Amino acid sequence: MHVLEGYIVENGKPEMVIHDNSKQFTSKILRGFLKKNNIKDRSIPARYPQLQGKIEAYNKIVKNEFLVAENIHNVEDGKRIYAMFVKAYNEEREPSSIDGHTPSEMFFMKKRLNNSRKRSSIR
């Protein structure tokens, strides 16, 4: 839960946490924290490996492109360098799997599309 709290301090509260339903995500403490902070909780559906695959793919990128390449001296240094890696991954790296768009570009395109759908359904 400390990781999630740190994430919220640095990035703001997420709307939802998607997880694999493992012990750390099913604890009463975490569920209470999510409810108290009005964060939705969704587990990856059974027999739906696509979402798990996305997580595994990101973990592989972190391992191969971050952990192998960086010389981390301590926890604070690691947090600082990882934050820079995540920013570059989201805003600069051009993944081939999403038509040459960065994750941030895809996120904001989807957000704009969803907002325009909401506005058109209100009328």
N, C-alpha and C positions, 0 to 999 in steps of 0.2 A: 504494500500500500504506500510505502514511502516513495517508490518510483512514481506512482500516479500523483501523489501530492506534489512532488517536485515538478512533474510535467505541468500540472495546473498552475503552479506559481510562475513558471517560465512562459507557458504558452496559452494559458487560459483554460477554462473548463471545456472538455469535449462534450458533445451532445450524447455520445454513445461510446461504450466500451464493448468491442467484439472480442470474444475469447473462445478457447477450446474446451471450456467447462472443466478444467483441471482444478485441483484442490484450492490453489490460491485464489481462484476466481469464484469459488462457491462458498467461501467462508462467510459466516454471519457478519463478521467485522467489515469485510469489503462490501457485502450487499447493503449493510446499514449505511456505510459511507456513501455509496452510490445513491441510495434513496434520499439521504439527508441533503445531498448536493444536487439532486434532480438530474442525475446522469443515467441515461438508459443503459440497460444491461442486456446483451444479446450473445448467446452462445452459438458457435458454428453448428449448423444442423448436422446430425449424424449422416454418414454416407454422402457428404458434400465436401470432397477434398479440395475443391478449387480455392476456397478461402484459406484453408490450412496451407495450401501450396503457395499462396501469396506471402504468407508469413514466413514460410521456410525459404522462399526465394530472397526475401529481404535479409533474413538472417545470414544467408550465404554471401550476399553482397557485403554485409557488414564484416563478416569474417575475412573474405578475400580482398576487399578493397580498403578496409579501414584497419582492422586489427593487425593484418600482416604488414601494412605499409607504415603505420605510425609507431613511434617510439614513445610510449606513455610511461611517465616517471612516477605518477601518483594519482590518486582518485580525482583530485581537483583538476589536474592537468588532463586526465582522461575525459572528464565531463566537458571541459572547454573545447578540446579537440573534437570530441564526438558531436557537440552542438554545431561546430563548423562543418563537419562531414554531413550531418543531416540537412543543414541549410543548403549546402552545395548539391546534395542528392535531390532535394525537392525543387530547387530553383535553377540549377545550372546543367545538371547531367541530362543527357537526352536518351532516355531508355527506348530501345527499339520496339518494345512491346506496346507502347501507347502512341504510335504514329509520330514519333519524334518530339512529342510534347513532354515537358517536365511534369512530375507529379503535381506541382503547384498549379501549373496551367490547366491540367485536367480537372483538378479540384475546383478552381474558380469557374471554369466553363460549365461544369455540372451544377455548381451553385447558382450561376446566372440562369441556366436553363430551368432549374427547379423554381427559382423565384419568378421567372416569367410565366411558368405554368400556373403557379399559385395565383398570380395577379389576373391571368386570363380566366381562371375558374371562378374568381370572385365576381366578375362582371356579369 
